[in-house]
Amino acid sequence: MPASTDDLRADFIEALAEVSSLMRRAYEQLGPVPQEHVLAQAGLEQGHAIVLDYLEHNEAGIAFDHLLYMINEPPLVVSAHCMNVLARIARHLGRALA
């Protein structure tokens, strides 16, 4: 479990690196996003910046919710390592990883 806010932030950054990379690839593969496509939902393409903004405003719980939204909506398949990092974040926040 992260011992400090710095450790928690580092976990968010680590998970975001993988999730953002997967998200970027999904947008590149799709090309222009049709309005009805799942990737057209608000907050996905700029999700990395949104998560970091929540963290900067001491809203780690909302940042975590948004990170999970970025993973679950398309849906993205993240690595086992990323799942472990997400589990650490969830434990730090006293939440379940659904």
Kinemage of the C-alpha trace (Angstrom):
@kinemage 1
@onewidth
@group {chain A} dominant
@subgroup {mainchain}
@vectorlist {calphas} color= white
{ca met a 1} P 0.000 0.000 0.000
{ca pro a 2} L 1.372 3.468 -0.783
{ca ala a 3} L 2.842 5.057 2.313
{ca ser a 4} L 2.421 8.649 1.189
{ca thr a 5} L 0.732 11.026 -1.188
{ca asp a 6} L 3.887 10.954 -3.330
{ca asp a 7} L 3.637 7.156 -3.609
{ca leu a 8} L -0.041 7.417 -4.488
{ca arg a 9} L 0.716 9.990 -7.182
{ca ala a 10} L 3.500 7.759 -8.542
{ca asp a 11} L 1.014 4.878 -8.789
{ca phe a 12} L -1.444 7.085 -10.661
{ca ile a 13} L 1.309 8.199 -13.057
{ca glu a 14} L 2.358 4.593 -13.654
{ca ala a 15} L -1.188 3.422 -14.388
{ca leu a 16} L -1.893 6.491 -16.523
{ca ala a 17} L 1.157 5.794 -18.682
{ca glu a 18} L -0.230 2.430 -19.758
{ca val a 19} L -3.878 3.505 -19.976
{ca ser a 20} L -3.028 6.642 -21.967
{ca ser a 21} L -0.902 4.637 -24.373
{ca leu a 22} L -3.722 2.147 -24.942
{ca met a 23} L -6.206 4.983 -25.360
{ca arg a 24} L -3.968 6.765 -27.856
{ca arg a 25} L -3.668 3.568 -29.907
{ca ala a 26} L -7.425 3.091 -29.872
{ca tyr a 27} L -7.935 6.606 -31.282
{ca glu a 28} L -5.205 6.124 -33.887
{ca gln a 29} L -6.681 2.830 -35.066
{ca leu a 30} L -10.173 4.266 -35.302
{ca gly a 31} L -9.302 7.430 -37.199
{ca pro a 32} L -12.100 10.017 -37.192
{ca val a 33} L -14.401 9.150 -34.301
{ca pro a 34} L -18.067 8.772 -35.268
{ca gln a 35} L -20.323 10.678 -32.888
{ca glu a 36} L -22.086 7.509 -31.702
{ca his a 37} L -18.850 5.587 -31.032
{ca val a 38} L -17.872 4.782 -27.434
{ca leu a 39} L -14.630 6.771 -27.887
{ca ala a 40} L -16.685 9.892 -28.593
{ca gln a 41} L -17.680 10.076 -24.919
{ca ala a 42} L -16.547 13.108 -22.985
{ca gly a 43} L -13.384 12.780 -20.941
{ca leu a 44} L -11.779 9.838 -22.694
{ca glu a 45} L -9.414 11.416 -25.193
{ca gln a 46} L -8.184 13.998 -22.668
{ca gly a 47} L -8.464 11.608 -19.745
{ca his a 48} L -4.796 11.784 -18.782
{ca ala a 49} L -5.022 15.541 -18.175
{ca ile a 50} L -8.335 15.176 -16.354
{ca val a 51} L -6.957 12.576 -13.933
{ca leu a 52} L -3.890 14.714 -13.217
{ca asp a 53} L -6.070 17.789 -12.663
{ca tyr a 54} L -8.149 15.933 -10.079
{ca leu a 55} L -4.952 14.795 -8.347
{ca glu a 56} L -3.622 18.364 -8.280
{ca his a 57} L -6.833 19.408 -6.521
{ca asn a 58} L -6.536 16.653 -3.894
{ca glu a 59} L -9.391 14.665 -5.405
{ca ala a 60} L -7.709 11.262 -5.624
{ca gly a 61} L -11.023 9.415 -5.361
{ca ile a 62} L -12.502 11.257 -8.337
{ca ala a 63} L -9.213 10.838 -10.217
{ca phe a 64} L -9.429 7.091 -9.597
{ca asp a 65} L -13.047 6.985 -10.768
{ca his a 66} L -12.061 8.766 -13.968
{ca leu a 67} L -9.113 6.447 -14.536
{ca leu a 68} L -11.411 3.429 -14.192
{ca tyr a 69} L -13.888 5.093 -16.574
{ca met a 70} L -11.072 5.428 -19.118
{ca ile a 71} L -10.373 1.709 -18.817
{ca asn a 72} L -13.923 0.375 -18.636
{ca glu a 73} L -15.753 2.432 -21.248
{ca pro a 74} L -13.885 1.514 -24.460
{ca pro a 75} L -13.071 -1.154 -22.855
{ca leu a 76} L -9.294 -1.344 -22.631
{ca val a 77} L -7.346 -4.458 -21.670
{ca val a 78} L -4.615 -3.487 -19.225
{ca ser a 79} L -1.687 -5.610 -18.116
{ca ala a 80} L -1.563 -7.601 -14.892
{ca his a 81} L 1.041 -5.131 -13.649
{ca cys a 82} L -1.324 -2.226 -14.264
{ca met a 83} L -4.105 -4.108 -12.458
{ca asn a 84} L -1.776 -4.503 -9.470
{ca val a 85} L -1.059 -0.774 -9.482
{ca leu a 86} L -4.802 -0.044 -9.674
{ca ala a 87} L -5.368 -2.410 -6.747
{ca arg a 88} L -2.730 -0.525 -4.720
{ca ile a 89} L -4.493 2.765 -5.468
{ca ala a 90} L -7.842 1.255 -4.483
{ca arg a 91} L -6.426 -0.041 -1.184
{ca his a 92} L -4.881 3.348 -0.433
{ca leu a 93} L -8.259 4.981 -1.019
{ca gly a 94} L -10.110 2.323 0.975
{ca arg a 95} L -12.055 1.270 -2.095
{ca ala a 96} L -12.791 -1.971 -3.876
{ca leu a 97} L -11.460 -2.491 -7.363
{ca ala a 98} L -14.565 -3.550 -9.284
